Protein backbone atom coordinates (compact mmCIF):
# COMPACT_ATOMS: atom_id res chain seq x y z
CA UNK A 1 0.00 0.00 0.00
CA UNK A 2 1.16 3.50 -0.66
CA UNK A 3 1.49 6.09 2.12
CA UNK A 4 -1.90 7.68 1.41
CA UNK A 5 -3.71 4.35 1.56
CA UNK A 6 -1.90 3.43 4.79
CA UNK A 7 -2.91 6.76 6.32
CA UNK A 8 -6.56 6.13 5.38
CA UNK A 9 -6.38 2.66 6.91
CA UNK A 10 -4.97 4.02 10.17
CA UNK A 11 -7.49 6.88 10.21
CA UNK A 12 -10.34 4.40 9.81
CA UNK A 13 -8.93 2.21 12.57
CA UNK A 14 -8.32 5.13 14.98
CA UNK A 15 -11.45 7.00 13.90
CA UNK A 16 -9.31 10.13 13.63
CA UNK A 17 -7.25 11.74 10.87
CA UNK A 18 -3.58 10.76 10.63
CA UNK A 19 -1.07 13.53 9.90
CA UNK A 20 1.88 11.18 9.37
CA UNK A 21 2.49 7.46 9.57
CA UNK A 22 3.96 6.44 12.94
CA UNK A 23 7.56 5.27 12.74
CA UNK A 24 6.60 1.89 14.22
CA UNK A 25 4.09 1.37 11.41
CA UNK A 26 6.75 2.14 8.80
CA UNK A 27 9.25 -0.15 10.51
CA UNK A 28 6.70 -2.98 10.61
CA UNK A 29 5.98 -2.53 6.88
CA UNK A 30 9.69 -2.96 6.17
CA UNK A 31 9.99 -5.91 8.52
CA UNK A 32 7.01 -7.71 7.01
CA UNK A 33 8.32 -7.11 3.49
CA UNK A 34 11.66 -8.64 4.45
CA UNK A 35 9.98 -11.54 6.28
CA UNK A 36 7.76 -12.45 3.32
CA UNK A 37 10.78 -12.08 1.03
CA UNK A 38 12.73 -14.65 3.04
CA UNK A 39 9.72 -16.99 3.23
CA UNK A 40 9.20 -16.75 -0.54
CA UNK A 41 12.88 -17.38 -1.22
CA UNK A 42 12.88 -20.43 1.06
CA UNK A 43 9.77 -21.79 -0.67
CA UNK A 44 11.31 -21.19 -4.11
CA UNK A 45 14.51 -22.97 -3.06
CA UNK A 46 12.46 -25.92 -1.78
CA UNK A 47 10.72 -25.93 -5.16
CA UNK A 48 14.02 -26.29 -6.98
CA UNK A 49 15.14 -22.71 -7.67
CA UNK A 50 18.96 -22.55 -7.67
CA UNK A 51 19.03 -19.31 -5.68
CA UNK A 52 21.45 -16.53 -6.48
CA UNK A 53 23.66 -17.78 -9.29
CA UNK A 54 25.25 -14.50 -10.28
CA UNK A 55 25.85 -11.15 -8.61
CA UNK A 56 22.50 -9.45 -8.28
CA UNK A 57 21.65 -5.79 -7.92
CA UNK A 58 18.63 -4.20 -6.33
CA UNK A 59 17.90 -2.34 -9.56
CA UNK A 60 17.64 -5.65 -11.42
CA UNK A 61 14.84 -6.83 -9.12
CA UNK A 62 11.35 -6.22 -10.50
CA UNK A 63 9.12 -3.55 -9.02
CA UNK A 64 6.29 -5.05 -6.99
CA UNK A 65 3.66 -3.28 -9.12
CA UNK A 66 5.26 -4.71 -12.28
CA UNK A 67 5.34 -8.17 -10.74
CA UNK A 68 1.63 -7.96 -9.86
CA UNK A 69 0.80 -6.88 -13.43
CA UNK A 70 2.70 -9.89 -14.78
CA UNK A 71 0.95 -12.11 -12.23
CA UNK A 72 -2.48 -10.84 -13.28
CA UNK A 73 -1.67 -11.34 -16.95
CA UNK A 74 -0.57 -14.92 -16.33
CA UNK A 75 3.03 -14.26 -17.41
CA UNK A 76 4.29 -15.47 -14.01
CA UNK A 77 2.86 -17.86 -11.43
CA UNK A 78 3.44 -18.06 -7.70
CA UNK A 79 3.11 -21.82 -7.94
CA UNK A 80 6.47 -22.11 -9.71
CA UNK A 81 9.88 -21.79 -8.10
CA UNK A 82 10.85 -19.05 -10.57
CA UNK A 83 7.67 -17.09 -9.83
CA UNK A 84 8.23 -17.38 -6.09
CA UNK A 85 11.81 -16.19 -6.44
CA UNK A 86 10.78 -13.23 -8.57
CA UNK A 87 8.07 -12.34 -6.02
CA UNK A 88 10.67 -12.46 -3.23
CA UNK A 89 12.97 -10.11 -5.13
CA UNK A 90 10.11 -7.71 -5.81
CA UNK A 91 9.14 -7.74 -2.12
CA UNK A 92 12.72 -7.08 -1.08
CA UNK A 93 13.07 -4.17 -3.48
CA UNK A 94 9.75 -2.72 -2.32
CA UNK A 95 10.71 -3.02 1.36
CA UNK A 96 13.92 -1.07 0.74
CA UNK A 97 11.93 1.74 -0.91
CA UNK A 98 9.71 2.37 2.12
Secondary structure, DSSP 4 states (H G I P E B T S, - for coil): --HHHHHHHHHHHHTS--SS--HHHHHHHHHHHHHHHHHHHHHHHHTT-----S---GGGSPPHHHHHHHHHHTSS-TTSHHHHHHHHHHHHHHHHH-
